[in-house]
Amino acid sequence: MPIEVFTDDWARACCENLNRRGTLRASAAGWDAPVVLVMEADAALGVETERACWFELRKGECRAGPARSTYGAWRRSASVAARPAAWRRILEGETDPVAAVMQGKLRLARGNLMALARYAPVARELVAAAAEAGGAFPPPRL
């Protein structure tokens, strides 16, 4: 049975994949801050409450924190948020995460876009690791 996206197990699987890939070391060597990925609530798509996963990326290593139904405690972290449909397209490889930011489908909820722009390869690595982890989205409400 696949892991549901934006849960503790999914976040851990993403980090394991990211660390196993080994490419994070080069792309995030200077990165020293947590990142929060936020899936906004959309009851029609089966996501009753906002979900947030915290990833600590320090000098090319990833560690996942617990998933939360709100990311208020992590507001100092760089945070990117999107609706479930946008995350599905990003995780299925239909949309590049950097392009999604430019199109407004993935928004920087917290952090400095210019500072994060130089770490675009980190975003792509994180999304690739998340895609490898797979994950099921909740079934849509009928």
C-alpha positions in Angstrom: 0.0 0.0 0.0 1.5 3.4 -1.0 2.4 6.0 1.7 0.0 8.9 1.8 1.7 12.2 0.7 2.6 14.9 3.3 2.7 12.5 6.2 5.6 11.5 8.6 6.3 8.3 6.7 6.3 10.1 3.3 8.6 12.8 4.6 11.1 10.2 6.0 11.0 8.3 2.7 11.7 11.6 0.8 14.7 12.3 3.0 16.0 8.7 2.7 15.7 8.9 -1.1 17.4 12.4 -1.1 20.3 11.2 1.0 20.7 8.0 -1.0 20.7 9.9 -4.3 23.9 11.6 -3.2 23.4 14.5 -5.5 22.1 16.7 -2.7 25.7 17.1 -1.4 26.8 19.1 -4.4 23.6 21.1 -5.0 23.0 22.0 -1.3 26.6 22.2 0.0 26.0 25.8 1.2 22.4 25.3 2.2 21.9 25.5 6.0 18.2 25.9 6.7 15.0 24.0 7.0 12.4 23.9 4.2 8.7 23.4 4.8 6.5 21.9 2.0 2.9 22.8 2.5 -0.1 21.2 0.9 -3.1 23.5 1.3 -6.5 22.2 2.4 -8.9 21.3 -0.4 -11.9 19.3 0.9 -13.1 18.5 -2.6 -9.8 16.8 -3.3 -9.9 14.9 0.1 -7.5 17.1 1.9 -9.5 18.3 4.9 -6.7 20.3 6.6 -3.5 21.9 5.6 -0.5 19.5 5.8 3.1 20.5 6.2 6.3 18.5 6.1 9.5 19.9 7.5 12.9 19.0 5.9 16.1 20.1 7.5 18.7 20.4 4.8 22.1 21.0 6.2 25.3 20.9 4.1 23.9 18.3 1.8 22.1 16.1 4.3 18.4 15.8 4.8 16.5 15.1 8.0 12.7 15.1 8.2 10.8 16.5 11.0 7.2 15.4 11.9 4.4 16.4 9.6 1.9 18.9 11.0 -1.6 19.9 10.2 -0.4 23.5 10.4 3.0 25.0 9.9 2.6 28.0 12.2 5.5 26.8 14.4 7.8 26.7 11.4 7.0 30.1 10.0 10.7 31.1 10.2 11.6 28.4 7.7 11.5 28.8 4.0 8.1 27.5 3.1 6.5 26.6 -0.2 2.8 26.0 -0.5 0.5 24.7 -3.2 -3.0 23.2 -3.6 -3.1 19.4 -3.8 -3.7 19.4 -7.6 -0.6 21.4 -8.1 1.5 19.1 -5.9 0.2 16.1 -7.8 1.4 17.6 -11.1 4.7 18.5 -9.6 5.3 15.1 -7.9 4.2 13.3 -11.1 6.8 15.2 -13.1 4.3 17.1 -15.2 5.4 20.5 -13.8 8.9 21.6 -12.9 8.9 23.1 -9.3 10.8 26.2 -10.4 8.3 26.8 -13.3 5.4 26.2 -10.9 6.8 29.1 -8.7 7.0 31.4 -11.8 3.5 30.4 -12.8 2.1 31.0 -9.3 1.0 27.4 -8.9 3.6 26.9 -6.1 4.1 29.9 -3.9 6.8 30.9 -1.6 4.8 31.3 1.7 7.9 32.3 3.6 11.5 33.1 2.6 13.4 35.2 0.1 12.8 34.2 -3.5 16.1 35.7 -4.7 18.0 33.9 -2.0 16.3 30.6 -2.8 16.7 31.0 -6.6 20.3 30.0 -6.5 19.3 26.7 -4.9 16.8 25.8 -7.6 18.7 22.5 -8.1 17.9 21.7 -4.4 14.2 22.1 -5.1 14.4 19.8 -8.1 16.4 17.2 -6.0 13.8 17.3 -3.3 10.9 16.9 -5.7 12.7 14.0 -7.5 13.3 12.3 -4.2 9.6 12.8 -3.3 8.5 11.4 -6.6 10.7 8.4 -6.0 9.0 8.0 -2.6 5.7 7.8 -4.5 2.8 8.4 -2.3 -0.9 8.4 -2.6 -3.1 11.4 -2.6 -6.3 11.2 -0.6 -9.3 10.2 -2.7 -11.4 13.1 -3.8 -14.7 13.7 -2.2 -17.7 12.7 -4.4 
